[in-house]
């Protein structure tokens, strides 16, 4: 496959097939460089083709829980039992120490967790 901009879904499928073929190539090789370039092109195409709206902090935590098979108990282990419940029910705002713990343990970007969001009334 020739490396060129990805403009169509067919280009996207072809690039993904080439990425599968190149997966595991040594980093400092021509194939490794090709893999990096294709991955960058695919990422740019996917962001344009299927944009994802930024999640608010609670939705980001919930998405991380689903993605990684975590539970409210896992969140409680990080920030405390009652705080986890209150955060997920949107009755309490995240504090900076909570944000740091969640970001470090679950790799949720801090830039998402520090955003303002609505609390339940």
C-alpha positions as CSV (number, residue, x, y, z in Angstrom):
1,X,0.0,0.0,0.0
2,X,1.2,3.4,-0.9
3,X,1.2,5.9,2.0
4,X,-1.1,8.8,1.1
5,X,-3.8,10.8,2.8
6,X,-6.9,8.8,3.9
7,X,-9.9,10.4,2.2
8,X,-12.5,7.6,2.0
9,X,-13.7,4.6,4.0
10,X,-12.0,2.3,1.5
11,X,-8.7,4.1,2.1
12,X,-9.3,3.7,5.8
13,X,-10.0,-0.1,5.5
14,X,-6.8,-0.5,3.4
15,X,-4.7,1.4,5.9
16,X,-6.1,-0.7,8.8
17,X,-5.2,-3.9,6.9
18,X,-1.7,-2.5,6.4
19,X,-1.4,-1.6,10.0
20,X,-2.4,-5.2,10.9
21,X,0.3,-6.5,8.6
22,X,3.0,-4.2,10.1
23,X,2.0,-4.6,13.7
24,X,5.0,-5.5,15.9
25,X,7.6,-4.1,13.5
26,X,10.8,-2.9,15.2
27,X,10.6,0.8,16.1
28,X,13.7,1.9,14.3
29,X,13.0,0.1,11.0
30,X,11.4,1.2,7.8
31,X,8.3,-0.9,8.6
32,X,8.1,0.6,12.1
33,X,8.2,4.1,10.6
34,X,5.6,3.2,8.1
35,X,3.4,1.8,10.9
36,X,3.8,5.1,12.8
37,X,2.8,7.2,9.8
38,X,-0.2,5.0,8.9
39,X,-1.4,5.1,12.5
40,X,-1.2,8.9,12.5
41,X,-3.1,9.1,9.3
42,X,-5.8,6.7,10.5
43,X,-6.2,8.6,13.7
44,X,-6.6,11.9,11.9
45,X,-9.2,10.4,9.5
46,X,-11.2,8.8,12.3
47,X,-11.3,12.1,14.2
48,X,-12.6,13.9,11.1
49,X,-15.0,11.1,10.1
50,X,-16.4,10.1,13.5
51,X,-15.8,13.0,15.9
52,X,-16.3,12.2,19.5
53,X,-17.6,15.0,21.8
54,X,-15.7,15.6,24.9
55,X,-17.2,13.9,27.9
56,X,-17.9,15.8,31.1
57,X,-15.9,14.5,34.1
58,X,-18.6,12.2,35.5
59,X,-19.3,10.7,32.0
60,X,-15.6,10.3,31.5
61,X,-15.3,8.4,34.8
62,X,-18.3,6.2,33.9
63,X,-16.8,5.5,30.5
64,X,-13.5,4.5,32.1
65,X,-15.4,2.2,34.4
66,X,-17.2,0.5,31.5
67,X,-14.1,0.3,29.3
68,X,-11.9,-1.3,32.0
69,X,-14.6,-3.3,33.8
70,X,-14.3,-1.2,37.0
71,X,-17.1,-0.8,39.5
72,X,-18.3,1.8,41.9
73,X,-16.4,-0.1,44.6
74,X,-13.2,0.4,42.6
75,X,-13.9,4.2,42.5
76,X,-14.6,4.1,46.3
77,X,-11.3,2.5,46.9
78,X,-9.6,5.5,45.3
79,X,-11.7,8.4,46.7
80,X,-13.8,7.0,49.5
81,X,-17.2,5.2,49.7
82,X,-19.6,8.1,50.2
83,X,-17.6,10.4,47.8
84,X,-17.8,7.8,45.0
85,X,-21.5,7.6,45.4
86,X,-22.0,11.3,45.5
87,X,-19.7,11.9,42.5
88,X,-21.5,9.4,40.3
89,X,-24.9,10.8,41.4
90,X,-23.6,14.3,40.6
91,X,-24.3,15.5,44.2
92,X,-20.7,16.4,44.8
93,X,-18.0,18.0,42.6
94,X,-14.6,16.4,42.1
95,X,-11.8,17.9,44.2
96,X,-8.3,18.4,42.9
97,X,-7.0,15.5,45.1
98,X,-9.7,13.2,43.7
99,X,-8.9,14.3,40.1
100,X,-5.2,13.5,40.6
101,X,-6.0,10.0,42.1
102,X,-8.4,9.1,39.3
103,X,-6.2,10.4,36.5
104,X,-3.1,8.6,37.9
105,X,-4.9,5.3,38.5
106,X,-7.3,5.1,35.6
107,X,-5.5,7.2,33.0
108,X,-8.4,9.6,32.5
109,X,-7.0,12.9,31.2
110,X,-6.9,15.5,33.9
111,X,-7.9,18.1,31.3
112,X,-11.3,16.3,31.2
113,X,-11.7,15.8,34.9
114,X,-11.1,19.5,35.8
115,X,-13.9,20.8,33.6
116,X,-17.0,22.4,35.1
117,X,-20.1,20.2,35.1
118,X,-23.6,20.4,36.4
119,X,-24.5,18.9,39.7
120,X,-27.9,17.4,40.5
121,X,-30.3,19.8,42.3
